[in-house]
Amino acid sequence: MEVIKKGKELKDFKIDYDYLEHGIDDIYQHLDIDNDGIDDNVIRSCGASLDSICHLTIGLSSGKKLELNLPGERFFLIRIKSLLYLISGKATAFQKNVTDNNNKRVYQIDKDDIKLICNKI
């Protein structure tokens, strides 16, 4: 596992997403989670309210579907080398000048599962 070098932050590894036309969902482009050479369908859906449910839906090109619901939380995806992670936390944990930064969780995403690997960072 690659260690994050001193001076780097999680946001430095953030994967950008595009807004879909209807304005509710966001799509992550060019992600091949199952490593079969075909982009997978990765959709992020978060309500406008800070306490609404954020939802990640992954449709793999093999037909398998992975989902994660995060009530009252926000998230972003990061890539470190070939590994994909989801960083989640209360919406306020991602705001600047917030001292309560240690309430984020890390999930690892692969072709089989979205699994919690760290409960507090």
ZAVOSE-717567 format. One record per residue: x, y, z of N, C-alpha, C in turn; residue in three letters. Coordinates in steps of 0.05 Angstrom, whole numbers, padded with zeros to 5 digits, always signed. Example, Ala and Ser with C-alpha at 12.3 -4.5 7.8 and 13.67 -1.06 7.14 Angstrom:
BEGIN
+00264-00114+00156+00246-00090+00156+00264-00066+00156ALA/+00257-00045+00142+00273-00021+00143+00258+00001+00157SER/
END
This chain:
BEGIN
+00017-00024+00000+00000+00000+00000+00018+00025+00000MET/+00012+00043-00017+00027+00068-00019+00020+00086+00006GLU/+00041+00096+00017+00037+00114+00040+00034+00143+00029VAL/+00016+00158+00040+00012+00185+00032+00036+00201+00042ILE/+00051+00214+00024+00075+00228+00031+00069+00253+00047LYS/+00088+00260+00064+00085+00284+00080+00079+00308+00063LYS/+00060+00324+00072+00052+00348+00056+00028+00342+00038GLY/+00021+00317+00034-00002+00311+00017-00027+00307+00035LYS/-00050+00314+00024-00075+00310+00038-00093+00292+00021GLU/-00113+00281+00033-00131+00263+00018-00143+00277-00007LEU/-00149+00303-00004-00161+00317-00027-00142+00318-00051LYS/-00116+00314-00046-00097+00314-00069-00100+00290-00087ASP/-00115+00270-00077-00119+00245-00092-00148+00243-00102PHE/-00163+00264-00098-00192+00264-00105-00197+00260-00134LYS/-00217+00244-00140-00226+00239-00168-00249+00258-00174ILE/-00247+00273-00195-00268+00292-00203-00292+00277-00215ASP/-00315+00290-00213-00340+00279-00224-00352+00300-00241TYR/-00371+00292-00259-00386+00310-00276-00415+00310-00267ASP/-00428+00333-00270-00456+00335-00263-00472+00324-00286TYR/-00493+00309-00280-00511+00299-00301-00531+00321-00307LEU/-00543+00319-00331-00561+00340-00341-00584+00347-00322GLU/-00596+00327-00310-00620+00332-00293-00612+00345-00266HIS/-00587+00347-00260-00578+00362-00237-00579+00348-00210GLY/-00588+00323-00209-00591+00309-00183-00566+00291-00178ILE/-00557+00277-00198-00536+00258-00195-00510+00268-00208ASP/-00488+00257-00199-00462+00263-00210-00450+00236-00220ASP/-00434+00238-00241-00422+00213-00252-00391+00216-00251ILE/-00379+00194-00243-00350+00192-00244-00343+00179-00271TYR/-00328+00193-00287-00321+00183-00314-00295+00166-00313GLN/-00293+00148-00332-00268+00133-00337-00258+00117-00313HIS/-00275+00104-00298-00267+00087-00277-00273+00058-00285LEU/-00252+00042-00284-00254+00013-00290-00248-00002-00265ASP/-00268-00006-00248-00264-00017-00222-00258-00047-00223ILE/-00270-00061-00242-00265-00090-00244-00242-00097-00262ASP/-00228-00077-00272-00203-00081-00288-00207-00099-00312ASN/-00229-00095-00326-00234-00111-00350-00230-00094-00376ASP/-00221-00069-00373-00216-00052-00396-00241-00037-00405GLY/-00263-00040-00391-00288-00026-00398-00296-00008-00374ILE/-00302+00017-00380-00310+00036-00359-00335+00026-00345ASP/-00336+00029-00319-00360+00022-00303-00376+00047-00298ASP/-00402+00043-00292-00420+00064-00287-00420+00071-00257ASN/-00409+00094-00250-00406+00102-00222-00421+00129-00217VAL/-00443+00127-00202-00461+00150-00198-00461+00157-00168ILE/-00459+00183-00163-00461+00195-00136-00487+00211-00136ARG/-00503+00206-00115-00528+00221-00112-00531+00231-00084SER/-00532+00257-00080-00534+00269-00054-00556+00290-00054CYS/-00573+00289-00034-00594+00309-00032-00582+00336-00025GLY/-00598+00357-00028-00588+00384-00023-00584+00390+00006ALA/-00600+00377+00023-00599+00382+00052-00574+00368+00064SER/-00561+00381+00084-00538+00369+00096-00544+00343+00111LEU/-00569+00338+00119-00576+00314+00133-00589+00293+00115ASP/-00589+00298+00088-00601+00278+00070-00583+00255+00065SER/-00593+00235+00051-00577+00211+00045-00560+00216+00021ILE/-00534+00208+00023-00517+00207-00001-00515+00178-00009CYS/-00515+00173-00034-00517+00146-00045-00496+00142-00067HIS/-00481+00120-00066-00463+00113-00087-00473+00087-00100LEU/-00476+00088-00126-00484+00065-00142-00463+00059-00163THR/-00453+00034-00163-00433+00026-00182-00445+00003-00198ILE/-00447+00007-00225-00455-00014-00243-00431-00024-00258GLY/-00421-00047-00251-00397-00058-00264-00405-00068-00292LEU/-00386-00068-00310-00391-00077-00338-00399-00107-00338SER/-00393-00122-00318-00401-00150-00316-00430-00153-00309SER/-00443-00131-00301-00471-00132-00293-00475-00131-00263GLY/-00455-00136-00248-00457-00135-00218-00461-00106-00210LYS/-00476-00102-00188-00482-00076-00178-00473-00074-00149LYS/-00460-00052-00142-00451-00046-00115-00464-00020-00106LEU/-00473-00019-00081-00486+00005-00071-00478+00011-00042GLU/-00478+00037-00036-00473+00045-00009-00490+00070-00003LEU/-00505+00069+00019-00521+00092+00029-00508+00104+00053ASN/-00506+00130+00053-00493+00144+00075-00511+00166+00085LEU/-00530+00160+00103-00549+00180+00114-00534+00202+00129PRO/-00540+00227+00121-00529+00250+00135-00500+00254+00130GLY/-00488+00242+00110-00460+00244+00105-00455+00253+00076GLU/-00431+00262+00071-00422+00268+00044-00397+00251+00039ARG/-00389+00249+00014-00365+00233+00008-00352+00242-00017PHE/-00327+00233-00020-00313+00236-00046-00296+00212-00050PHE/-00289+00207-00075-00272+00184-00082-00244+00193-00086LEU/-00225+00176-00078-00197+00181-00084-00184+00156-00095ILE/-00162+00160-00110-00147+00138-00121-00118+00141-00111ARG/-00108+00119-00100-00080+00118-00093-00068+00093-00107ILE/-00051+00099-00127-00041+00078-00145-00066+00067-00159LYS/-00070+00041-00158-00092+00029-00172-00116+00023-00154SER/-00114+00032-00129-00136+00026-00109-00155+00050-00107LEU/-00180+00044-00104-00201+00064-00103-00213+00064-00075LEU/-00216+00088-00063-00227+00091-00037-00249+00112-00036TYR/-00267+00109-00017-00288+00129-00012-00283+00140+00016LEU/-00282+00166+00018-00279+00180+00043-00305+00193+00050ILE/-00317+00185+00073-00343+00196+00081-00342+00209+00108SER/-00361+00226+00113-00364+00239+00139-00387+00258+00138GLY/-00394+00268+00162-00414+00289+00163-00406+00312+00146LYS/-00425+00325+00134-00419+00347+00115-00401+00368+00127ALA/-00405+00374+00153-00389+00394+00165-00359+00386+00168THR/-00353+00360+00168-00325+00351+00170-00309+00359+00146ALA/-00321+00366+00124-00307+00373+00099-00305+00403+00095PHE/-00316+00418+00114-00315+00447+00111-00288+00458+00121GLN/-00279+00479+00109-00254+00492+00118-00258+00504+00146LYS/-00236+00505+00161-00236+00517+00188-00253+00502+00208ASN/-00258+00477+00203-00273+00460+00222-00252+00444+00238VAL/-00253+00446+00264-00233+00432+00280-00239+00402+00284THR/-00264+00394+00280-00272+00367+00284-00269+00351+00258ASP/-00244+00348+00250-00238+00334+00224-00236+00304+00227ASN/-00235+00294+00251-00229+00266+00255-00253+00247+00254ASN/-00274+00255+00242-00298+00239+00240-00304+00229+00212ASN/-00283+00223+00198-00286+00212+00171-00280+00182+00171LYS/-00293+00168+00152-00288+00139+00149-00277+00134+00122ARG/-00263+00111+00119-00251+00103+00094-00263+00076+00086VAL/-00273+00075+00061-00282+00050+00050-00264+00043+00026TYR/-00258+00018+00022-00243+00009-00002-00264-00002-00021GLN/-00261+00005-00047-00279-00004-00068-00263-00022-00086ILE/-00274-00046-00091-00263-00064-00111-00286-00078-00126ASP/-00280-00096-00143-00301-00109-00159-00320-00126-00143LYS/-00313-00133-00119-00330-00150-00103-00347-00135-00082ASP/-00337-00112-00072-00350-00101-00049-00341-00072-00044ASP/-00357-00058-00028-00349-00033-00016-00347-00038+00014ILE/-00322-00039+00024-00319-00047+00052-00305-00025+00069LYS/-00316-00022+00093-00305-00003+00112-00278-00014+00121LEU/-00256+00003+00118-00230-00006+00127-00219+00011+00149ILE/-00230+00035+00153-00222+00052+00175-00246+00068+00185CYS/-00252+00066+00210-00276+00079+00221-00272+00107+00230ASN/-00247+00116+00232-00242+00144+00241-00215+00153+00232LYS/-00214+00174+00216-00189+00187+00209-00191+00217+00215ILE/
END
